Amino acid sequence: MGGERFMNIKCRNSGLSPDCVVIVSTVKAMKSHGGAPECKPGQQLPIEYQQENVEFVEKGVCNLQKQIANAKQFGVPVVVAINKYATDTPAEIEAIRKASIEAGAFDAVTSDPWAQGGAGSIELSKAVIEACKQPKDFKLLYDVNTTVEEKLETIVQKMYGGAEIELSDLAKQKIEMYKKQGFGNLPICIAKTQYSLSHDPLLKGVPTGFKFPIRDVRASIGAGYLYALAGDIQTIPGLPTAPGYLKVDVDEDGVVDGLF
């Protein structure tokens, strides 16, 4: 579940509110937003991601800073977890840490569970504990009683940096149908690419002023919310009868088996 859906829908319906938001970042992700070559499935990772390039990281941290600002809109402290890879260098990690603090994160901590196991995340755990002790003023992004269009536009403008929404004919028809059926005041979230703040996976960094195309709006009435589909995004299928996690186990020595 994405943070936007969790905050605006899960917290609204449950009455619960988080004490802290943890944003996971990587050097590779910052390089991607900073102008490094596109990573393509099935192809070798470009050399720019395997060697130190602080310039790409420094150009790409603007995306992380926007993500921090987005999380802070909900009135809770933010901790950035810098998920370390073997090819990351101290200078690259420091660039992320510095940018995170400048953007208002409570802390930014390197996490290395891949190489060190649980010990690699102790400092991150301590940072989260301290952040949870800080004062918070949890607030929702929009009033659920505004129109569907207004809720969508609020999300696009405040979270994504877009100028306006662009509804397809199908989306308009569905919205009108939901209003007539009495579902127009349900909370809503948006399914979109994870590779950009926008609907377009190729728009890196912090794009602004774009039209945000919504091709469909669907309803999960039992769960109590609407969700819009942006661009070419596809929703994921449900879990199979025997999902992969059933094969994962931990033995008496704490060794995990069945992941691969």
N, C-alpha and C positions, 0 to 999 in steps of 0.2 A: 504494500500500500504506500503510495507516495505521500509526502509530507503535506501537500496542499489538500488532498482528500482527507487525510487524518485530522488535520486542524479544522477545516471548515465543515466536515460532515461527522466524523467519528466523535470528536470532542463536543460538537454541538448537541448530538443526540444522546451522548452518554452523560454529559455534565462534568466530565473529567477534563483536566488540563495538564499538559506536561510541565515539568519543572525545568526542563532543559532540552535544547535541540542539538543533536550531534550531526554535523555535516562531514561526510567522508570525502576527502579530496586526494588526488594523486598527482605526481609530477607529470605523468603522461597526459592526464586530462588537461592540465594547465598548458602544456605544450601544444595540444590539439587546438585549444582556443587562442593560442598565441601565434599561430601561423605555421606550425609544423605540418608536413605533408599528411594527407588523409590516410588513415589506417584502413586497409581493405581486408575483408575476411579471406582466409586461405593464403594470404601473401605474407612474406617476411615483414616484420616490423621495420619501418624506415629507420635509418641509422640515427636520425635526429632524436629518436626516442631512447636510443641505447647509449648515447654519449652525452656528457654534460653540455647543456645549452641554457644558461640562465636567462638569456635574452628572451627566448620563447616563453619561458615560465613567467617572467615579469610582464610580458605582454598579455599573457592569458589569465593572470590572476584577477583581472577585472570581472570575469565571469563568476569566480568564487565570491568576490566582494558583493556582487549583486545577489547571489544566493544567500549570503549572510544577511544583507539588508532585507531580503524577502522574509527570512525566518524571524528577524527582529520585529517585523510588522505585527507579529502575534504577541509581542510583549514578554517573551521569555529569553533567557540568556542562551548564547550559542557557543558551542565548543567545536572546533575544527579538528578532525582526526586526519592526520596526514598519513595515508596508508603507504608504507615504505616498500619499494621494490629494490632488488639487488643492484640495479643500475643507477639508482638515485644518488645524487651527491649532496654533501652537507650544504653547499651553496644554493642548490636548487630548493632543498627543503626549507632553508632559512628564508628564501624569497617568498615562499608560501606562508610561512609563519608570520613574517613581518606584515604582509599584505592583509592577513586575517585580522591581526590585532588592530591595524589601521582602520579596518572596516567595522570595528566594533565588536569582534568576537571576544568572549570572556577569556578564552585561551585557545591556543593552537598547539597540538601535541603530536609528535611522531608516534605511530603505532606500527609494530613489526611482529604480529603474531605468526606470520608465515614462516619466519626464520627462528623466532624465539618462543613460539607457543604462547601460553597465557602470560608468561613473564614479559613478553613484548608489548602487552597492553596495560601494564600496571599504571604507568604514568597517565595514560588516557583515562583510566578508571578514576584515578585521583582527581583529575581535572573535572570530570563529570560530577563527582561527588561535591566538589567545591562549588561548581556552577549551580547545582541544585539547591544550595544553601542561599543563593542570592535572591533578592526580591524580584518578583515578577508581577506583571499586570496583563494577564492573558486576555486577549480580545480576538473576536472573529473578524474576518475580512469584509464581510458584507451582511446586510440585513436580509434575512431569508424572505421577508415579505415584499421585497422589491421584485420587479418583473424578471423573467428568465433572461431576457436580453440585457438588462441592467447588471445582473449578477455576472453574466459572462463577460461583459465589458469591463467590470471592476477587476476581475481576475486578470484579464489580458493587459489592462493598463497598469495595474499596481504590481503584478507579479512578473509579467513577461516583457513589459516595456513597449507594447504595441500601441498603435494609435486608435484603432477601432476594430470591431468584429465585422466579418463579411459572411452572412448566412446564405447557404444554398437554398434553393426552392424547397428541397426536401426538409431541411432543418426548420425553415419557417413553418411548413405545414405541420411538422411534428410538435413544435412549440405551441401552435394554436390548438392542436388537439389536446395536449396535456393541460392547457389552461381551461378548456371546456370541460375536461374530466375532473377538474379540481386539484390538479397536481402542480399548478404553476408556482406555488409557494414552497416547493421542496428545495432543499439545498442542491447545489450542482458542482460538479468538478469536470475537468477537461482531460481527455486522453490525447497525448501528443508525443512527439519525438523526445527522447531523453538527451539527444545530442546537441540541443540548442535551447535557449530560452524561448525561441520562437517556434513556429510550426515547421520550419525548414531546417533539416539537420545540417545543412551547409552554412547557415548563418551563425558564425562563431562569435565568441566574445560577448558583447552586450549590445545586440542590435536594438534599434529604437525606431519608432515612427512607422512601423509596418502595418499592413492590413492582415488580420488574423482570420483565415478562412475556416469556417465550421461547416462540414459537409453533412453532418447528421447529429441529431440529439436523441438519445435513447433513455428509457426509463427502467429503473430497478425499483419497482413500487414496493416490493416486500422489504427491501433494504432501506427504503425511504429516501431515495435521491435520484436525480437525473444526471446524465453524463453526456458530454459533447465529444464528438470525434473531429480532430483537426488534421488538415492535410491528408497524408496517405496512411496515417497510423491504423494499425489493426489491433483489435483487442485480443488478449491471450486466451487460449482455451482453458477449460477447467482441468483439474488434476485427473489422471487416469485412475482406474480402480485400484491399481497397485503402484502408487507414486514411488520415486526413487529413494525417498528418505527411509522407507521401510527396510532398505538393505544396509543402512548405516548403523553402526553400533560402536560402543566404547567398552574396551575390555577392562579388567581389574587394574591394569597399570596405567589407565588413562589414554591408551592408544586408540585413535579413531580408525575404524575399518569400514570399507564399503563405499568410500567417496569416489573411487576411480575404478 
